[in-house]
């Protein structure tokens, strides 16, 4: 982490757990606050609620970021408060994932074995809920990480500005097109694949896996999803870049930023049976 930057530490609850998170003052002043002011301006000229997306590959820290942006919006009188939501509550329920398969690359795959991939989300229900939230509001699904399952209609969402985070919100795929068009404003966050790889593996190790099993999980699951998002997401209104130290910068329209080519090298050699979770 660059010690020359002015880092600020904040205490937050993330997924129900207390955490200390750090963001640079530069990112807050030059990226986050202007983004939130843009959403406030959109709400002033729109005759309904405003929906914004933050899309990014796994490992970027989307959940923490959008919850911080919600907190920031509620602490600044210039900004209309936003409500941070996630799309994880729109996985298919576990019973469905365990009972259904898809055919991919000539092989039948149980959906539960690729949980977290685009095919494991109930896109139709997400689309319906987004349409409702843009008008009168709705009850929103969440994902319970203790149950490892979806909980339906648990959050009442009536806010004027909704900030939704997810991996596949900008995916260039026929199933996700109807989702993309419901956003009034979009942000995509890029990152170097090797940085995401290390962050994702470290996350699993912190959760109790050995380094070896965490790496196997990356190659069997997370790495493929990172590749899908980085290679197949539509252009957003804004693009941010996650740096090695956890800071962000905004990529301007005329700025050409090249990230490393991503290659998941072990995907044909590993199955979820190899991984002790």
LUMVEX-986078 format. One record per residue: x, y, z of N, C-alpha, C, O, CB in turn. Coordinates in steps of 0.2 Angstrom, whole numbers, plus 5000, padded with zeros to 4 digits. Glycine has a CB too. Layout:
<sites>
XYZXYZXYZXYZXYZ
...
</sites>
This chain:
<sites>
500449945000500050005000500450065000500950075004499550005006
500350114996500750174995500650215001500050245002500550214989
501150225005501050265012501050335010500850375015501650245016
501250365004501150435003500450455001500350515001501650444997
500050405000499350424999498950445006499150415011498950374995
498450485006498050495012497550445012496950455010497750565012
497650395016497150335017496750355023496950375028497550275018
496050335023495650345028495350275030495150235025495050395026
495250265036495050205039494250215041494150265045495450175044
493850165039493150175041492950105044493150055042492750185035
492550105049492250045052491550035049491150085049492150055060
491449975046490849965043490649885045491049845047490949965035
489949875043489749805043489649785036489349815032489049795047
490049725034490049705028489749635028490049585031490749705024
489149615025488849555026488749535033488849475035489249495022
488549585037488449575044488949565048488949555054488049515044
489649575046490249565050490549635050490649665045490649515047
490749655057491149715057491849715054492149665055491149735065
491949765050492649765047492849835047492549885047492549745040
493549845047493849905045494149905038494449865036494449925050
493949955034494049965027494450025026494350075030493449955023
494850035021495250095020495150115012495250075008496050075021
495050175011495050205005495450265005495450305010494250225003
495750284999496150344999495650404998495150404995496650344993
495850465001495550525000495450544993494950574991495850585004
495950534989495950544982495450514978495050544974496650524978
495350444980494750414976494050434979493650444975494850334978
494050454985493350484988493250544984492650554982493450484995
493650594984493550654981493550664973493050694971494050704983
493950624970493950624963493550574959493350584953494650614961
493350514962492950464959492250454962491750464959493350404959
492250434969491650414972491150474973490550464971491850384979
491350534976490850584977490650614970490050624969491250644980
491050624965490750644958490250594955489750614952491350654953
490350524956489950474954489250484958488750474955490250404955
489250494964488650494968488250564967487650564966488850494976
488650614965488350674963487950664956487450694955488850734963
488250634952487950614945487350574946486850594943488450574941
487250534951486650494952486150544955485550534954486750434957
486350584960485850634962485550684957484950694957486250674968
486050704952485750744947485250704942484750734940486350764943
485450644941484950594937484250594941483750594937485250534936
484250584947483650574951483250644950482650644950483750564958
483550704950483250764950482850774943482350804943483650824951
483050744938482750744931482450684929482150684923483350764926
482350634933481950574931481350564935481350584941482450514933
480850544932480150544936480050474939479450454940479650554931
480550444941480550374944481150364948481650414948480450314939
481250314951481850294955482450284950482350264944481750234959
483050294952483650284948483950224950484050204956484150344948
484250184945484550124946485250124943485350144937484150054944
485750114947486450114944486750054946486650014951486850174948
487250024941487549964942488349974943488650024940487449924936
488649934948489349934948489449854946489349814950489649954955
489749844941489949774938490649764939491049814937489649764931
490949714941491649694941491749624942491249584944491949734947
492349594940492449524941492449504949492549554953493049504938
492449444950492549424957493249444960493749444956492549344958
493249464966493849484969494049554970494549574973494449454966
493649594967493749664967493549704973493849754976493349704961
493049674977492749694983492149744982492049794985493349744986
491749714977491149754976490649774982490449824982490749724970
490549714985490049724991490349774996489949824998489949654995
490949774998491249825002491149894999490949945003491949805004
491349904993491349964990490649994989490550054991491649954983
490149954987489449994987489150004994488850054994488949944983
489349964999489149985005489450045008489150085012489249925010
490150055006490450115008490150175004490050225007491150115006
489950164998489650224994488950244997488750304997489550204987
488650195000487950205003488150245009487750295010487650145005
488650225013488750265019489050335018488850385021489350225023
489450345012489650405010489050455008489050515010490150405005
488650425004488050465002487650495008487350545007487650424997
487550455013487150475019487550525023487250555028486950415023
488150535022488550575027488650645023488950685026489250545028
488450655017488550715013487850745011487450715007488950705007
487750805013487150835012487050855005486450865003487050905016
487550855001487450874994487250814990486950824984488150894991
487250754993487050694989486450664991486250654997487650644990
486050644986485450604988485650534990486050494987484950594982
485450514996485650444999485450394994484950384991485250435006
485950344993485850284989485750224993485950224999486450274984
485450174991485350104994485750054990485650044984484650084994
486250024994486649974991486349904991486149884996487349974994
486349874985486049804985486549764981486949784977485349804982
486449694982486849644978486449604974485849594976487349604983
486649564969486249524965486349444967486049404964486449524958
486749434973486849364975486249334977486149274977487349364980
485749364979485049344981484649314975484149284976484649394985
484949324969484549294963484949234960484849214954484549354958
485349204964485549134963484949094962484449104966486049104968
484849044958484348994959484448964966485048954969484348934954
483848944970483948904976484348844976484448814970483248894979
484648824981485148764982484748704979485048664976485348754989
484148694981483748634979483748634971483848574968483048634982
483648684968483648694961484348674958484348634953483348754958
484848704961485548694958485748624959486148594954486048744962
485548594964485748524965485348474961485548414960485648504972
484748494958484348454954484348464946484048424942483648454956
484748514944484748524937485448534934485948554937484348594936
485448514928486148514924486048554918485548574915486348444922
486648574915486648614909487148574905487648534907486848684909
487148574898487648544894488148604892487948654889487348514888
488748594893489248644891489848604889490148554892489448684898
490148624883490648594879490548524879491048484879491348614883
489948504877489848434876489748384882489648324882490348404872
489748424888489748384894489148404898488948464898490348384898
488748364902488248384907488548404913488948364916487748324908
488448464916488648484922488148504927487648534925489148554920
488148484933487748494938487748574940488348594941487748454944
487248614940487248684941487648694948487948744949486548714941
487448654953487748664959488548664959488848694963487548614964
488848624954489548624954489848684951490448694951489748564949
489448724948489748794945489348854948489348904945489648794937
489148844954488748894958489148954958489748964960488648874965
488849014956489249074955489349094948489549154946489849074958
489249044943489349054936488749094933488149084937489448994932
488749124928488149164925487549114925486949134926488249194918
487649054923487049004922486648984928486148964928487248944919
486949004934486648984940486249044943486049034949487248964945
486149094940485749144942485049144939484949134933486049214941
484549164943483849174940483749244937483449284941483349154946
483949244931483949314928483249344927483149404927484349314921
482749304926482049324925481749354931481449404931481649264923
481949324937481649354943482049424945481749464947481749304949
482749424943483049484944482849534940482749594942483849474943
482649524934482349574929481649594932481549664932482249544922
481249554934480649574937480749624943480349674944480249514939
481149604947481249644953481549714952481349764955481749604958
482049714947482249784945481749824942481749884943482849774940
481249794938480749834935480349864941480049924941480349794930
480149824946479749844952480149904955479849954957479649784956
480749894957481149934961481250004957481250054961481849914962
481250004951481250074947480550114948480550174946481450054940
480050074949479450114950479250124957479350174960478850074946
478850074960478550084966478950054972478850074978477850054967
479550024970479849984976479749914976479249894972479750024982
480049874980479949804980480249774986480549804990480149774974
480149714987480549674992481049634989480949604983480049624996
481649634991482249614988482549554991482549544997482849664988
482749504987483049444989483849454992484149494989483049394983
484049414996484749414999484949344999484649294998484749445006
485649335000485949275000486249265007486649305009486549264995
486049215011486249205017486849155017486849095015485649165022
487449185019488049145019488149095024488649055024488649195019
487749095029487749045034487348985031487548925032487449065041
486748995028486348945025486648925018486448865016485648965024
487048965015487248955008486648945003486648904999487648895008
486148995004485548985000485249055000485349105004485048935003
484749064995484349124994483849134999483549085001484049124987
483749195002483149205006482749265002482949315000483349235013
482149245001481649284996481349345000481149335006481149244993
481349394997480949454999481049475006480549495010480149434998
481649485008481849495015481949575016481849595021482449455017
482149605011482349685011481749725008481649715002483049695008
481549775012481049815009481449875006481849905009480549845014
481349884999481749934995481249984992480949974988482149904990
481350044995480850104993481250164991481050214990480350124998
481950154991482450214990482350244984482250214979483150194992
482550314983482550344977483150324972483050324966482550414978
483750304975484250284971484550214973484650204979484850334971
484550174968484750104970485450094967485550104961484250044968
485950064971486550054968486649974969486749954974487150094972
486649944963486649874963487349844960487649874955486149844958
487649804964488349774962488249694960487749664962488849774968
488649674955488649604953489149594948489449644945487949584951
489349534947489849514942489549524935489949544931490049444943
488949504934488749494927488249544924487949534919488449424926
488149604928487649644926487749674919487249704916487649704931
488349684917488449704910488649654905488949664900489049764910
488549594907488749534902488449544896487849554895488549464906
488849534890488549534883488349464882488649424878489149554878
487749444884487449374884486749394883486449434887487649334890
486349354879485649364878485249364884484749394885485349314873
485449314889485049314895485049374899484649394903485249254899
485649414898485749474903485649534899485649584903486449464905
485449534893485349604890484749644893484849704894485149584882
484249604895483649644898483849674905483549714907483049594899
484349644908484649674914484949734913484849784916485049624918
485449734908485849794906485449854905485649914907486349774900
484849844901484549904899484149934904483849994903484049884893
484049904910483649934916484149984920483850014925483449884920
484749994918485250034922485150104919485250114913485950004922
485150154923485150224921485950244921486050294917484850264926
486350214924487050234924487450174926487250134931487250294929
488050164923488450104925489150114926489450164923488350054919
489450074930490250084931490450004930490149964933490350104938
491050004927491349934927492049944930492449994929491449914919
492249894934492949904937493349844934493249794935492849894945
493949874932494449824929494949814935495049844939494749854923
495349754933495849744938496349694934496049654930495649714945
496949694936497449644933497249574935497049564941498149654935
497149524931496949454933497349424938497149394943496949414927
498049434938498449404943498349434950498349404955499249414941
498149504950497949534957497349494959497249484965497849604956
496849494955496249454957496349384959496049364964495649464951
496749354956496949284958497149274965496949234969497449254953
497649324966497949314973497449344978497349314984498549364974
497049394977496449414982495949354983495749344989496149474979
495749324978495249264978495549204982495249174986495049244971
496149194981496449134984496549154991496449114996497149114981
496849214993496849235000496249235004496249215009497249305000
495749255000495049255003494849185006494549175011494549284998
494949135001494749065003495249045009494949005013494849024997
495849055009496349035014496049065021496049035026497049055013
495849135021495649165027494949135029494849135035495449235025
494649105024493949065026494148995028493648965030493549065020
494748975028494848905031495148855027495348805029494248885034
495148865020495448815016496248825016496548875018495248835008
496548765014497248765013497448805007497048815003497548695013
498048825006498248865000498148814994497948844989499048885001
498348754995498248704989497548704987497348704981498548634991
497048694992496348684990496048754987495648754983495948664996
496348814990496148874988496348884980495948914977496348934992
496948864979497148874972496748824967496548844962497848854971
496548764969496148724965495448754964495148744959496048654969
495148784970494548814969494548874964494048884960494248844976
495048914964495148964959495148934952494748964948495849004960
495548884950495548864944494948824942494748834936496148814943
494548794946493948764945493348814944492848794941493748714950
493348864948492748914948492948984947492749014942492448904955
493249014952493349084952493649114946493549164943493649114958
494249074944494649104938494249104932494349154928495249054937
493749054931493349054925492849114925492749144920492948984924
492649134931492149184931492449254930492149294927491749184938
493049254933493449314932493549324924493449384921494149314935
493749274921493849274913493249294910493249344905494149214911
492649274912492049284908491849364909491649394904491449244911
491949384915491749454916492249504913492049554909491749474924
492949494913493349534910493349534902493449594899494049524912
493149484899493149474892492549484889492449504883493449404890
491949484893491349484890490849534893490249524892491049414890
491049584896490649644898490549694894491049714890490849664905
489949724893489849784889490149844892490349854898489049794888
490249894887490549964890490149994894489550004893490750004883
490350024900490050054905490050134904490450154900490250044912
489650174907489750244907490350264910490650314908489150274911
490650234915491250244918491650184919491350134920491150284925
492350184919492750124920493250154925493550194925493050104914
493250114931493750124936494250064936494050004933493450124943
494850074939495350024939495550014946495750064950495950044935
495549954948495849934955496549924955496849884950495449864958
496949954959497649954959497949904964497549874968497950024960
498549894963498849834968498749854975498749814979499549834966
498749914977498749934984497949944986497849964992499050004985
497549924982496849924984496449994983495850004984496749914991
496850044980496550104978496250104971496350054967497150164978
495850154969495550154962495750214959495950274961494750154963
495750214952495850274948495250264942495150204940496550284945
495050324940494550324934494950324928495350364927494050384935
494750284923495050274916494650324912494050324911494950204913
494950374910494650424905494450404898494750354896495050494905
494050434895493850404888494350394883494350354879493250454885
494850444884495450434879496050404882496550404879495650504877
495950364887496550334891496450254889495950224890496450344898
497050234886497050164884497450124890498050134890497450154877
497050084894497350044899497349974897496749944896497050064906
497949944897497949874895498049834901498549844905498449854889
497649784902497749734907497949664905497949654899497049724911
498349634909498649564907498049524904497549524906498949534913
498349484899497849434896497749374902498249354905498149404890
497149354902496949304907496949234904496649224899496349324911
497349194907497249124905497149074911497649074915497849104901
496649044911496548994917496848924914496448894910495748984919
497348904917497748854914497548784916497748734912498448864915
497248774921497148704924496348684924496248644927497348704931
495948724920495248714921495048644918494548614921494948764916
495448604914495248544912495448484917495348424915495448524905
495848504921496148454926495848444932495948394936496848464926
495348494934495148494941494348494941494048514936495348564944
494048454946493348454947493248474954493748484958493048384946
492648494956492448514963492548454968492648464974491748534963
492648394965492748334970493448334972493648304977492648274966
493948374969494648384971494648434977495248434980495048404965
494148474978494248524983493848514989493348494989493948594979
494248524995493948515001493748585004494148625006494548485006
493048585004492748655006492348645012492148695015492248675000
</sites>
